[in-house]
Amino acid sequence: MHLAPAIPVLRIFSVDKAREFYIDFLGFQIDWEHRFSPELPLYVQVHRGDLILHLSEHHGDACPGSTVFARVEDLRALERELQDKRYGYCRPEAEPVDWGLQMQIRDPFGNLLRFCQQIDD
């Protein structure tokens, strides 16, 4: 039996803020969106490279303040890309940890994205 990679579900509270952060700033692309009707909450899948996230306005789908651990091959390149965007709410920086580099970015809804690059000795 093969298990596919898990897809984190993150709670959002504003579609506009989610688009600004995940699409405009982090560079994710929208795969699809779903609403049961136009006035009901949004559920959307986004991706960047092989990282897939589900963002949900639905109450009870996820807890605000969750953490996603995302592996990155070149964290310094991502750091430069994001810093060059001059996003008004975040200027992320990579920091050394015992096993490599990590860069933590909190979204507008309290969720933490922990981008990590393992560096072999």
N, CA, C and O atoms as a MOPAC input file, in Angstrom:
PM7 MOZYME 1SCF
protein

 N      0.84200 1    -1.18000 1     0.00000 1
 C      0.00000 1     0.00000 1     0.00000 1
 C      0.88800 1     1.24300 1     0.00000 1
 O      1.81600 1     1.34600 1     0.80200 1
 N      0.60500 1     2.17500 1    -0.89000 1
 C      1.35400 1     3.42200 1    -0.98400 1
 C      0.54500 1     4.53600 1    -0.32800 1
 O     -0.64300 1     4.69500 1    -0.61000 1
 N      1.19000 1     5.30500 1     0.54500 1
 C      0.56300 1     6.48800 1     1.13000 1
 C      1.12400 1     7.71600 1     0.44200 1
 O      2.34200 1     7.86800 1     0.33700 1
 N      0.26100 1     8.58300 1    -0.02000 1
 C      0.68000 1     9.83800 1    -0.65800 1
 C      1.04400 1    10.85200 1     0.42400 1
 O      0.63100 1    10.70100 1     1.57400 1
 N      1.81000 1    11.88100 1     0.06900 1
 C      2.11400 1    12.92600 1     1.05700 1
 C      0.83200 1    13.56700 1     1.59800 1
 O     -0.14400 1    13.74400 1     0.87000 1
 N      0.85500 1    13.90200 1     2.86200 1
 C     -0.29800 1    14.55500 1     3.49100 1
 C     -0.47300 1    15.95800 1     2.92800 1
 O      0.49500 1    16.59000 1     2.50600 1
 N     -1.69800 1    16.43600 1     2.92400 1
 C     -1.99700 1    17.80800 1     2.50600 1
 C     -2.52500 1    18.55400 1     3.72100 1
 O     -3.63900 1    18.28500 1     4.17200 1
 N     -1.74700 1    19.48300 1     4.25700 1
 C     -2.22700 1    20.24800 1     5.41300 1
 C     -3.43500 1    21.11000 1     5.05300 1
 O     -3.51600 1    21.66100 1     3.95600 1
 N     -4.36100 1    21.21500 1     5.98600 1
 C     -5.50600 1    22.10200 1     5.85800 1
 C     -5.28700 1    23.23900 1     6.85200 1
 O     -5.11100 1    22.99600 1     8.04600 1
 N     -5.29800 1    24.46600 1     6.36800 1
 C     -5.07900 1    25.64300 1     7.21100 1
 C     -6.33800 1    26.49600 1     7.22400 1
 O     -6.96400 1    26.71100 1     6.18600 1
 N     -6.70100 1    26.97400 1     8.39400 1
 C     -7.88200 1    27.82400 1     8.54300 1
 C     -7.54100 1    29.24400 1     8.11900 1
 O     -6.50400 1    29.78700 1     8.50200 1
 N     -8.42300 1    29.83700 1     7.32600 1
 C     -8.29600 1    31.23700 1     6.92300 1
 C     -9.57700 1    31.96400 1     7.31500 1
 O    -10.62500 1    31.34400 1     7.49600 1
 N     -9.48100 1    33.28400 1     7.44400 1
 C    -10.64300 1    34.07400 1     7.85000 1
 C    -10.96900 1    35.18000 1     6.86400 1
 O    -11.97700 1    35.86900 1     7.02100 1
 N    -10.12400 1    35.36500 1     5.84000 1
 C    -10.34200 1    36.38900 1     4.83000 1
 C     -9.76200 1    35.89100 1     3.51000 1
 O     -8.56500 1    35.62200 1     3.40600 1
 N    -10.61800 1    35.77300 1     2.51400 1
 C    -10.15600 1    35.32800 1     1.20000 1
 C     -9.16100 1    36.32500 1     0.62300 1
 O     -8.14700 1    35.92600 1     0.05000 1
 N     -9.43900 1    37.60400 1     0.76600 1
 C     -8.53100 1    38.62700 1     0.22200 1
 C     -7.15300 1    38.56000 1     0.86800 1
 O     -6.14000 1    38.61500 1     0.17100 1
 N     -7.10600 1    38.44200 1     2.19200 1
 C     -5.81300 1    38.34600 1     2.88800 1
 C     -5.08900 1    37.05400 1     2.52300 1
 O     -3.86600 1    37.04900 1     2.37900 1
 N     -5.83400 1    35.96200 1     2.37300 1
 C     -5.21800 1    34.68400 1     1.99300 1
 C     -4.59600 1    34.79000 1     0.60500 1
 O     -3.48400 1    34.30800 1     0.39000 1
 N     -5.29100 1    35.41000 1    -0.33400 1
 C     -4.74400 1    35.58600 1    -1.69600 1
 C     -3.48900 1    36.46400 1    -1.66400 1
 O     -2.48400 1    36.15100 1    -2.30200 1
 N     -3.56500 1    37.56200 1    -0.91500 1
 C     -2.41800 1    38.46600 1    -0.81000 1
 C     -1.19700 1    37.73300 1    -0.26200 1
 O     -0.08700 1    37.91600 1    -0.76200 1
 N     -1.39700 1    36.91300 1     0.75400 1
 C     -0.28500 1    36.23000 1     1.40000 1
 C      0.19500 1    35.02200 1     0.60300 1
 O      1.37100 1    34.94200 1     0.24600 1
 N     -0.70200 1    34.08600 1     0.32400 1
 C     -0.29400 1    32.82100 1    -0.29500 1
 C      0.01200 1    32.95200 1    -1.79000 1
 O      0.94400 1    32.31700 1    -2.28300 1
 N     -0.75000 1    33.75900 1    -2.50800 1
 C     -0.56200 1    33.87500 1    -3.95700 1
 C      0.43700 1    34.98500 1    -4.28200 1
 O      1.46000 1    34.73700 1    -4.92100 1
 N      0.14100 1    36.19900 1    -3.84300 1
 C      0.97900 1    37.35100 1    -4.20700 1
 C      2.34900 1    37.32400 1    -3.53600 1
 O      3.35900 1    37.59700 1    -4.18400 1
 N      2.39300 1    36.99800 1    -2.24700 1
 C      3.66300 1    37.02200 1    -1.51800 1
 C      4.43400 1    35.70900 1    -1.64200 1
 O      5.58200 1    35.71400 1    -2.08800 1
 N      3.83000 1    34.59300 1    -1.25900 1
 C      4.55900 1    33.32600 1    -1.25300 1
 C      4.67100 1    32.67500 1    -2.63100 1
 O      5.50100 1    31.78600 1    -2.81800 1
 N      3.86300 1    33.09100 1    -3.58800 1
 C      3.99200 1    32.57500 1    -4.94100 1
 C      3.29200 1    31.25500 1    -5.20700 1
 O      3.64100 1    30.55700 1    -6.15800 1
 N      2.31700 1    30.89800 1    -4.39300 1
 C      1.51400 1    29.70600 1    -4.66400 1
 C      0.58500 1    29.97800 1    -5.83900 1
 O      0.30600 1    31.13000 1    -6.17200 1
 N      0.11500 1    28.91100 1    -6.45800 1
 C     -0.87400 1    28.99500 1    -7.52600 1
 C     -2.14200 1    28.29700 1    -7.08000 1
 O     -2.09000 1    27.30300 1    -6.35600 1
 N     -3.27900 1    28.81600 1    -7.51100 1
 C     -4.56300 1    28.20300 1    -7.17300 1
 C     -4.82000 1    27.04100 1    -8.12700 1
 O     -4.74400 1    27.19600 1    -9.34600 1
 N     -5.12700 1    25.87300 1    -7.55600 1
 C     -5.48700 1    24.70100 1    -8.35300 1
 C     -6.99300 1    24.64300 1    -8.58100 1
 O     -7.44700 1    24.41800 1    -9.70300 1
 N     -7.75700 1    24.84400 1    -7.52500 1
 C     -9.20500 1    24.85500 1    -7.61600 1
 C     -9.79500 1    25.50700 1    -6.36900 1
 O     -9.14400 1    25.59800 1    -5.32700 1
 N    -11.02600 1    25.95400 1    -6.49800 1
 C    -11.78000 1    26.55700 1    -5.39600 1
 C    -13.14700 1    25.89000 1    -5.31600 1
 O    -13.69200 1    25.45100 1    -6.32900 1
 N    -13.69700 1    25.81600 1    -4.10500 1
 C    -15.03100 1    25.23500 1    -3.94100 1
 C    -15.81900 1    26.01000 1    -2.89400 1
 O    -15.30500 1    26.36200 1    -1.83100 1
 N    -17.07400 1    26.26400 1    -3.22400 1
 C    -18.06600 1    26.78400 1    -2.28400 1
 C    -19.35000 1    26.00300 1    -2.54200 1
 O    -19.69300 1    25.73600 1    -3.69400 1
 N    -20.05600 1    25.63700 1    -1.48600 1
 C    -21.32100 1    24.93600 1    -1.68000 1
 C    -22.36500 1    25.85200 1    -2.31100 1
 O    -23.25700 1    25.38500 1    -3.01900 1
 N    -22.25500 1    27.15100 1    -2.05700 1
 C    -23.04800 1    28.18100 1    -2.72900 1
 C    -22.28200 1    29.49300 1    -2.56800 1
 O    -21.40200 1    29.58600 1    -1.71200 1
 N    -22.60200 1    30.51000 1    -3.37900 1
 C    -21.78900 1    31.73900 1    -3.39900 1
 C    -21.59300 1    32.42500 1    -2.05200 1
 O    -20.56800 1    33.07400 1    -1.84500 1
 N    -22.53900 1    32.30100 1    -1.13700 1
 C    -22.42300 1    33.00000 1     0.15000 1
 C    -21.77100 1    32.15200 1     1.23700 1
 O    -21.57900 1    32.62700 1     2.35700 1
 N    -21.43100 1    30.91300 1     0.92400 1
 C    -20.83000 1    30.03000 1     1.92200 1
 C    -19.29900 1    30.07600 1     1.86600 1
 O    -18.72300 1    30.57800 1     0.90000 1
 N    -18.64200 1    29.54700 1     2.91000 1
 C    -17.18100 1    29.63900 1     3.02300 1
 C    -16.43400 1    28.98800 1     1.85100 1
 O    -16.92300 1    28.06200 1     1.20400 1
 N    -15.24500 1    29.50800 1     1.61500 1
 C    -14.36700 1    29.02600 1     0.55000 1
 C    -13.48600 1    27.89700 1     1.05000 1
 O    -13.03200 1    27.90500 1     2.19500 1
 N    -13.24800 1    26.91800 1     0.17400 1
 C    -12.25400 1    25.86900 1     0.38500 1
 C    -11.43900 1    25.84000 1    -0.89400 1
 O    -11.99900 1    25.68300 1    -1.97900 1
 N    -10.11000 1    25.98900 1    -0.78500 1
 C     -9.27500 1    26.14100 1    -1.97300 1
 C     -7.99800 1    25.31900 1    -1.83400 1
 O     -7.44500 1    25.17900 1    -0.74300 1
 N     -7.54400 1    24.78200 1    -2.95900 1
 C     -6.24100 1    24.10900 1    -2.98300 1
 C     -5.25500 1    25.00000 1    -3.70800 1
 O     -5.53800 1    25.51200 1    -4.79200 1
 N     -4.06700 1    25.18500 1    -3.08800 1
 C     -2.97700 1    25.94200 1    -3.69000 1
 C     -1.72700 1    25.06700 1    -3.70200 1
 O     -1.60300 1    24.12200 1    -2.92300 1
 N     -0.81900 1    25.39900 1    -4.58900 1
 C      0.45300 1    24.67000 1    -4.60600 1
 C      1.57700 1    25.59900 1    -5.03900 1
 O      1.37200 1    26.59900 1    -5.72600 1
 N      2.75200 1    25.22500 1    -4.61100 1
 C      3.98800 1    25.81100 1    -5.10600 1
 C      4.97400 1    24.65500 1    -5.17000 1
 O      5.31300 1    24.05700 1    -4.14800 1
 N      5.43200 1    24.34500 1    -6.38000 1
 C      6.25300 1    23.16300 1    -6.54900 1
 C      5.45400 1    21.95100 1    -6.11500 1
 O      4.30400 1    21.78200 1    -6.52000 1
 N      6.06300 1    21.10200 1    -5.28700 1
 C      5.38400 1    19.90000 1    -4.80000 1
 C      4.60600 1    20.12400 1    -3.50200 1
 O      3.94600 1    19.20700 1    -3.01300 1
 N      4.67800 1    21.32800 1    -2.94500 1
 C      3.95800 1    21.61000 1    -1.69900 1
 C      2.51300 1    21.98900 1    -2.01500 1
 O      2.26100 1    22.96500 1    -2.72200 1
 N      1.58100 1    21.22600 1    -1.49500 1
 C      0.15000 1    21.46500 1    -1.67200 1
 C     -0.44400 1    21.81100 1    -0.32000 1
 O     -0.16000 1    21.16000 1     0.68500 1
 N     -1.27700 1    22.84800 1    -0.30900 1
 C     -2.00100 1    23.25200 1     0.89700 1
 C     -3.47600 1    23.39400 1     0.57400 1
 O     -3.84400 1    23.77600 1    -0.53600 1
 N     -4.31400 1    23.08600 1     1.54600 1
 C     -5.73400 1    23.40700 1     1.46500 1
 C     -5.99300 1    24.54000 1     2.44100 1
 O     -5.57300 1    24.48400 1     3.59700 1
 N     -6.68200 1    25.56100 1     1.97400 1
 C     -7.04300 1    26.71000 1     2.79700 1
 C     -8.55700 1    26.70200 1     2.94300 1
 O     -9.27900 1    26.57000 1     1.95400 1
 N     -9.03800 1    26.84400 1     4.16900 1
 C    -10.46800 1    26.69600 1     4.40800 1
 C    -11.01400 1    27.79500 1     5.31200 1
 O    -10.43700 1    28.11600 1     6.35100 1
 N    -12.13500 1    28.35900 1     4.88900 1
 C    -12.88500 1    29.28500 1     5.73800 1
 C    -13.88700 1    28.54600 1     6.62100 1
 O    -14.51400 1    29.16000 1     7.48400 1
 N    -14.04800 1    27.24500 1     6.42000 1
 C    -15.06300 1    26.47700 1     7.14200 1
 C    -14.69900 1    26.32900 1     8.62200 1
 O    -13.59900 1    25.89200 1     8.96100 1
 N    -15.62200 1    26.69200 1     9.47800 1
 C    -15.45100 1    26.50500 1    10.92100 1
 C    -15.27500 1    25.02100 1    11.20900 1
 O    -16.05600 1    24.20000 1    10.72900 1
 N    -14.26900 1    24.67400 1    11.97700 1
 C    -14.05200 1    23.29500 1    12.36300 1
 C    -13.14400 1    22.50300 1    11.44000 1
 O    -12.78700 1    21.37000 1    11.76300 1
 N    -12.76000 1    23.06700 1    10.30100 1
 C    -11.87100 1    22.33800 1     9.39400 1
 C    -10.44300 1    22.25800 1     9.91800 1
 O     -9.75900 1    21.26100 1     9.68700 1
 N     -9.99700 1    23.25900 1    10.59800 1
 C     -8.62400 1    23.28500 1    11.09500 1
 C     -8.54000 1    24.27500 1    12.25300 1
 O     -9.39500 1    25.14700 1    12.40700 1
 N     -7.50100 1    24.12500 1    13.05800 1
 C     -7.28300 1    25.03200 1    14.18500 1
 C     -6.36000 1    26.16700 1    13.75800 1
 O     -5.28800 1    25.90600 1    13.21300 1
 N     -6.74000 1    27.39700 1    13.98600 1
 C     -5.80300 1    28.49000 1    13.74900 1
 C     -4.55200 1    28.27000 1    14.60200 1
 O     -4.64900 1    27.78900 1    15.73100 1
 N     -3.41200 1    28.60900 1    14.07900 1
 C     -2.17400 1    28.43800 1    14.81600 1
 C     -1.46800 1    27.13300 1    14.52100 1
 O     -0.55800 1    26.75000 1    15.25600 1
 N     -1.86100 1    26.44400 1    13.47200 1
 C     -1.20300 1    25.19900 1    13.08600 1
 C      0.16400 1    25.48500 1    12.46900 1
 O      0.44600 1    26.61100 1    12.05900 1
 N      1.01000 1    24.45400 1    12.40800 1
 C      2.33900 1    24.58300 1    11.80900 1
 C      2.47000 1    23.59800 1    10.65400 1
 O      2.06800 1    22.43900 1    10.76000 1
 N      3.03800 1    24.07800 1     9.55100 1
 C      3.35500 1    23.23800 1     8.40000 1
 C      4.87000 1    23.19100 1     8.27700 1
 O      5.52700 1    24.23200 1     8.26800 1
 N      5.42400 1    21.99200 1     8.18100 1
 C      6.85800 1    21.79400 1     7.97400 1
 C      7.05300 1    21.52000 1     6.48800 1
 O      6.57200 1    20.51100 1     5.97300 1
 N      7.75800 1    22.41600 1     5.79600 1
 C      7.94100 1    22.29900 1     4.34700 1
 C      9.42700 1    22.23400 1     4.01900 1
 O     10.18300 1    23.14700 1     4.35000 1
 N      9.83800 1    21.15600 1     3.37200 1
 C     11.23300 1    20.99600 1     2.97700 1
 C     11.52700 1    21.79600 1     1.71900 1
 O     10.71800 1    21.84000 1     0.79200 1
 N     12.69600 1    22.42900 1     1.69900 1
 C     13.12000 1    23.28100 1     0.58400 1
 C     14.54800 1    22.90600 1     0.22200 1
 O     15.36800 1    22.65200 1     1.10400 1
 N     14.84900 1    22.87200 1    -1.07000 1
 C     16.21500 1    22.54000 1    -1.50500 1
 C     17.16700 1    23.72100 1    -1.37200 1
 O     18.33000 1    23.53100 1    -1.01700 1
 N     16.69500 1    24.94600 1    -1.65100 1
 C     17.54800 1    26.13300 1    -1.58400 1
 C     16.82200 1    27.22200 1    -0.80500 1
 O     16.17200 1    28.09400 1    -1.38200 1
 N     16.94500 1    27.15500 1     0.50100 1
 C     16.22300 1    28.09100 1     1.35900 1
 C     16.70800 1    29.52200 1     1.18800 1
 O     15.91400 1    30.45800 1     1.28900 1
 N     17.99500 1    29.70600 1     0.93300 1
 C     18.51100 1    31.07200 1     0.74100 1
 C     17.88700 1    31.72300 1    -0.49500 1
 O     17.62900 1    32.92700 1    -0.48600 1
 N     17.64000 1    30.95700 1    -1.55100 1
 C     16.99200 1    31.50300 1    -2.74800 1
 C     15.56200 1    31.93600 1    -2.42700 1
 O     15.12300 1    33.00100 1    -2.86200 1
 N     14.84000 1    31.11700 1    -1.67000 1
 C     13.48600 1    31.49500 1    -1.26500 1
 C     13.51100 1    32.73300 1    -0.38400 1
 O     12.66900 1    33.61900 1    -0.53000 1
 N     14.46300 1    32.79800 1     0.52000 1
 C     14.61600 1    33.96700 1     1.39400 1
 C     14.81200 1    35.23600 1     0.55900 1
 O     14.14300 1    36.24200 1     0.79700 1
 N     15.71600 1    35.19300 1    -0.40900 1
 C     15.96100 1    36.36400 1    -1.26500 1
 C     14.70900 1    36.75600 1    -2.05400 1
 O     14.35600 1    37.93200 1    -2.14200 1
 N     14.05300 1    35.75500 1    -2.62000 1
 C     12.84100 1    36.01500 1    -3.40600 1
 C     11.79000 1    36.73000 1    -2.57200 1
 O     11.20500 1    37.71800 1    -3.01600 1
 N     11.54900 1    36.23200 1    -1.36400 1
 C     10.51300 1    36.82300 1    -0.52300 1
 C     10.92300 1    38.19400 1     0.00700 1
 O     10.08800 1    39.09500 1     0.07900 1
 N     12.17200 1    38.36700 1     0.37500 1
 C     12.62300 1    39.67600 1     0.84300 1
 C     12.55200 1    40.72100 1    -0.26700 1
 O     12.25000 1    41.88500 1    -0.00400 1
 N     12.82900 1    40.31500 1    -1.50100 1
 C     12.76400 1    41.24500 1    -2.63600 1
 C     11.35300 1    41.75100 1    -2.89400 1
 O     11.18400 1    42.80000 1    -3.51600 1
 N     10.35200 1    41.04100 1    -2.43700 1
 C      8.96500 1    41.46400 1    -2.64800 1
 C      8.56300 1    42.61100 1    -1.72100 1
 O      7.55600 1    43.27700 1    -1.96100 1
 N      9.34100 1    42.84400 1    -0.66900 1
 C      9.08700 1    43.95300 1     0.25600 1
 C      7.64600 1    43.93000 1     0.79600 1
 O      6.98400 1    44.96500 1     0.87600 1
 N      7.18200 1    42.73700 1     1.16000 1
 C      5.84200 1    42.55300 1     1.71100 1
 C      5.72700 1    43.33800 1     3.00800 1
 O      6.60700 1    43.25400 1     3.86400 1
 N      4.67200 1    44.08300 1     3.15800 1
 C      4.52800 1    44.98500 1     4.28800 1
 C      4.37000 1    44.33600 1     5.64600 1
 O      4.56900 1    44.99600 1     6.66700 1
 N      4.01700 1    43.06000 1     5.68700 1
 C      3.74000 1    42.42100 1     6.96300 1
 C      4.78500 1    41.41100 1     7.38500 1
 O      4.68800 1    40.84400 1     8.47300 1
 N      5.79400 1    41.17000 1     6.53900 1
 C      6.74300 1    40.11000 1     6.86800 1
 C      8.01400 1    40.26400 1     6.04200 1
 O      7.95300 1    40.46400 1     4.82900 1
 N      9.14700 1    40.17100 1     6.69500 1
 C     10.44600 1    40.12900 1     6.02600 1
 C     11.19500 1    38.91400 1     6.56400 1
 O     12.03600 1    39.04300 1     7.45300 1
 N     10.89000 1    37.73500 1     6.02700 1
 C     11.43100 1    36.49100 1     6.59600 1
 C     12.93200 1    36.36700 1     6.41800 1
 O     13.49800 1    36.84200 1     5.43300 1
 N     13.56500 1    35.72400 1     7.38300 1
 C     15.00600 1    35.46700 1     7.33300 1
 C     15.27500 1    34.02000 1     7.70200 1
 O     14.70100 1    33.48700 1     8.65200 1
 N     16.16300 1    33.39000 1     6.93100 1
 C     16.60500 1    32.03100 1     7.24600 1
 C     17.53300 1    32.09800 1     8.44900 1
 O     18.30000 1    33.04700 1     8.61000 1
 N     17.45100 1    31.07900 1     9.28300 1
 C     18.32200 1    31.02600 1    10.44200 1
 C     18.92100 1    29.63200 1    10.55800 1
 O     18.26000 1    28.63600 1    10.26400 1
 N     20.17900 1    29.57000 1    10.99100 1
 C     20.79900 1    28.24800 1    11.16300 1
 C     20.20100 1    27.51400 1    12.35100 1
 O     19.90600 1    28.10600 1    13.38900 1
 N     20.03200 1    26.21200 1    12.17200 1
 C     19.62200 1    25.30700 1    13.24500 1
 C     20.60500 1    24.13900 1    13.21700 1
 O     21.40800 1    24.03000 1    12.29000 1
 N     20.55100 1    23.27300 1    14.21200 1
 C     21.53300 1    22.18900 1    14.31600 1
 C     21.63900 1    21.33700 1    13.05900 1
 O     22.72200 1    20.83200 1    12.76200 1
 N     20.57400 1    21.16300 1    12.32500 1
 C     20.55900 1    20.25100 1    11.18500 1
 C     20.50000 1    20.95700 1     9.83000 1
 O     20.42000 1    20.29400 1     8.79600 1
 N     20.54000 1    22.30600 1     9.81900 1
 C     20.49600 1    23.01900 1     8.54300 1
 C     20.02700 1    24.44900 1     8.70000 1
 O     20.52300 1    25.19300 1     9.54500 1
 N     19.05800 1    24.82600 1     7.86900 1
 C     18.49500 1    26.17300 1     7.88700 1
 C     16.97900 1    26.07800 1     7.98900 1
 O     16.36900 1    25.12700 1     7.50100 1
 N     16.38100 1    27.07800 1     8.62900 1
 C     14.93000 1    27.16500 1     8.61800 1
 C     14.50300 1    28.62400 1     8.55600 1
 O     15.21200 1    29.52100 1     9.01400 1
 N     13.33500 1    28.83600 1     7.98000 1
 C     12.75000 1    30.16900 1     7.88100 1
 C     11.27500 1    30.01700 1     8.22700 1
 O     10.53800 1    29.29000 1     7.56200 1
 N     10.86000 1    30.70900 1     9.27200 1
 C      9.49000 1    30.59600 1     9.74400 1
 C      8.70900 1    31.85300 1     9.37700 1
 O      9.16900 1    32.97700 1     9.57900 1
 N      7.51900 1    31.62900 1     8.83300 1
 C      6.66200 1    32.73300 1     8.40300 1
 C      5.26200 1    32.46800 1     8.92700 1
 O      4.69000 1    31.40700 1     8.67900 1
 N      4.71700 1    33.42100 1     9.64500 1
 C      3.35400 1    33.28400 1    10.16500 1
 C      2.39300 1    33.96000 1     9.19000 1
 O      2.61100 1    35.10000 1     8.78200 1
 N      1.33100 1    33.24900 1     8.82100 1
 C      0.34800 1    33.82300 1     7.89700 1
 C     -0.56900 1    34.78400 1     8.66000 1
 O     -0.48800 1    34.85900 1     9.88600 1
 N     -1.43500 1    35.51600 1     7.96000 1
 C     -2.30400 1    36.48900 1     8.63600 1
 C     -3.30500 1    35.87600 1     9.61100 1
 O     -3.99800 1    36.60500 1    10.32100 1
 N     -3.39000 1    34.54100 1     9.65600 1
 C     -4.39200 1    33.86700 1    10.47300 1
 C     -3.76400 1    33.10400 1    11.64000 1
 O     -4.45100 1    32.36200 1    12.34200 1
 N     -2.45800 1    33.28600 1    11.84400 1
 C     -1.77200 1    32.66900 1    12.96300 1
 C     -1.13300 1    31.33100 1    12.66700 1
 O     -0.52000 1    30.73800 1    13.55500 1
 N     -1.25800 1    30.83500 1    11.43700 1
 C     -0.61300 1    29.57100 1    11.06100 1
 C      0.86400 1    29.81800 1    10.77400 1
 O      1.23900 1    30.87200 1    10.26000 1
 N      1.69100 1    28.84100 1    11.10800 1
 C      3.13200 1    28.97300 1    10.93400 1
 C      3.60600 1    28.06600 1     9.80400 1
 O      3.34300 1    26.86300 1     9.80700 1
 N      4.30600 1    28.65600 1     8.84100 1
 C      4.93400 1    27.89400 1     7.77000 1
 C      6.41600 1    27.81900 1     8.09000 1
 O      7.09200 1    28.84600 1     8.14200 1
 N      6.92000 1    26.62900 1     8.30300 1
 C      8.31900 1    26.42800 1     8.66600 1
 C      9.02600 1    25.79700 1     7.46600 1
 O      8.93900 1    24.58900 1     7.24300 1
 N      9.72800 1    26.63700 1     6.69900 1
 C     10.47500 1    26.17600 1     5.53800 1
 C     11.85900 1    25.73900 1     6.00200 1
 O     12.54500 1    26.48000 1     6.70600 1
 N     12.27100 1    24.52200 1     5.60200 1
 C     13.49400 1    23.95000 1     6.13600 1
 C     14.35900 1    23.34500 1     5.03900 1
 O     13.86500 1    22.75700 1     4.07600 1
 N     15.65300 1    23.50600 1     5.21500 1
 C     16.64900 1    22.87400 1     4.33800 1
 C     17.62800 1    22.12900 1     5.20600 1
 O     18.32100 1    22.71600 1     6.03700 1
 N     17.68000 1    20.80600 1     5.00300 1
 C     18.64100 1    20.00300 1     5.73600 1
 C     19.99000 1    20.11600 1     5.05500 1
 O     20.08400 1    20.00400 1     3.83300 1
 N     21.03100 1    20.33600 1     5.83600 1
 C     22.38300 1    20.44600 1     5.30000 1
 C     23.21200 1    19.30200 1     5.88000 1
 O     23.40200 1    19.19800 1     7.09200 1
 N     23.69800 1    18.44900 1     4.98100 1
 C     24.52100 1    17.30800 1     5.39800 1
 C     25.93600 1    17.77200 1     5.67500 1
 O     26.47100 1    18.62200 1     4.96300 1
 N     26.52800 1    17.22300 1     6.69200 1
 C     27.92600 1    17.56400 1     7.02500 1
 C     28.89500 1    16.95700 1     6.05500 1
 O     30.10400 1    17.14500 1     6.19100 1

